[in-house]
């Protein structure tokens, strides 16, 4: 084992190991975790929790991503956007990637246990296992509802950030989880339509493959309507104020526009453009939550 790890490490760069962690995905997750932390308190977040809490969450998310690279290496070899990933291309061995994932998970859990609290640490571990084991190892290949059921693990970061600060669960962070949970299907199914042929070739039962594009587009539109309604709840329960409401209406209206365009097939490349907008949508929505929070504190 040690000889094999050394052999692969000779031609694997630090960039390959960074790629294993899916840094762009983790960065978006950490933004929602940060927002969860700041929304949890009217006072400042302790710098130790802010720094080491997010680092711990990020390391655990990176560990889950590395496991995903190993489990999905056959699928990745078939798909154009993933065939050059480090494990698939042979630059990092599956064993080395799993050891790397284990080290990241141990480091992340240690930071969370030392600098935040046990509840935050165990919820983070549950999220890691939910994505790496339940979604990647089972759901992804078992059902076209894979992303709906498995999306709960990816929706956890704002809850993790909130609990890292407060040490307990409450309705507000669960609402933040619900927003991301409702956002995930239209976000991912838009990409699945764009990559339908590749998912079919890899024998992955994504919704466009099993039920067709029209069926998927209808569900994208319906889930976008649900998401739009859910994003208004922070204002309805007085968790946020008018600034957030305006931003949620504008951003959600634009998302609905893209979902309608995709449904009507009225523009070229609508699926990938819907997917790209969905990333900016989530980022800007959570920034609006944060800005509104500090505006309310200053009123």
PyMOL commands that set and color helices and strands:
alter all, ss='L'
color gray80, all
select helices_A, chain A and resi 2-9+14-20+23-39+47-71+73-78+94-115+118-142+146-154+157-166+171-194+196-201+207-211+213-231+233-236+242-264+270-297
alter helices_A, ss='H'
color red, helices_A
deselect
rebuild
show_as cartoon
